[in-house]
Amino acid sequence: MRKQKVVYVLRRDPEYKGKMVTAKRELSFGIQLASRLFIDQMTFAFNKERLDKQINEAIDSGDRDEFNRLSVEYQPYTWE
């Protein structure tokens, strides 16, 4: 991943005659990786739960075609 840089511009009182002080901050790789993994895990859980609900509704309604279509979509979630 590329480093993401954030530039802050701190402005002082008008009496400081218009000079600005800049400060830079870089996000550490660990924070970036942890946030990416968290988002991936939340997305995985949300999609799996959504498919579970849809499969259960297809079973309850007796719609075999919908169940077969959803079970094919659900197969990647069973490989853990």
KATA-V952855 format. One record per backbone hydrogen bond with DSSP energy under -0.5 kcal/mol. CO is the residue of the C=O (numbers start at 1). NH is the residue of the N-H. Records with the same first field share a line. If there is no record, write none. Layout:
CO = NH  NH
This chain:
3 = 5
4 = 27
6 = 8  25
8 = 10  23
9 = 11
10 = 21
13 = 16
14 = 17
16 = 19
19 = 12
21 = 10
23 = 8
25 = 6
28 = 32
29 = 33
30 = 34
31 = 35
32 = 36
33 = 37
34 = 38
35 = 39
36 = 40
37 = 41
38 = 42
39 = 43
40 = 44
41 = 45
42 = 46
43 = 47
44 = 48
45 = 49
46 = 50
47 = 51
48 = 52
49 = 53
50 = 54
51 = 55
52 = 56
53 = 57
54 = 58
55 = 59
56 = 60
57 = 61
58 = 62  63
62 = 64
63 = 67
64 = 68
65 = 69
66 = 70
67 = 71
68 = 72
69 = 73
70 = 74
71 = 75
72 = 75
74 = 77  78
75 = 78  79
76 = 79
78 = 80
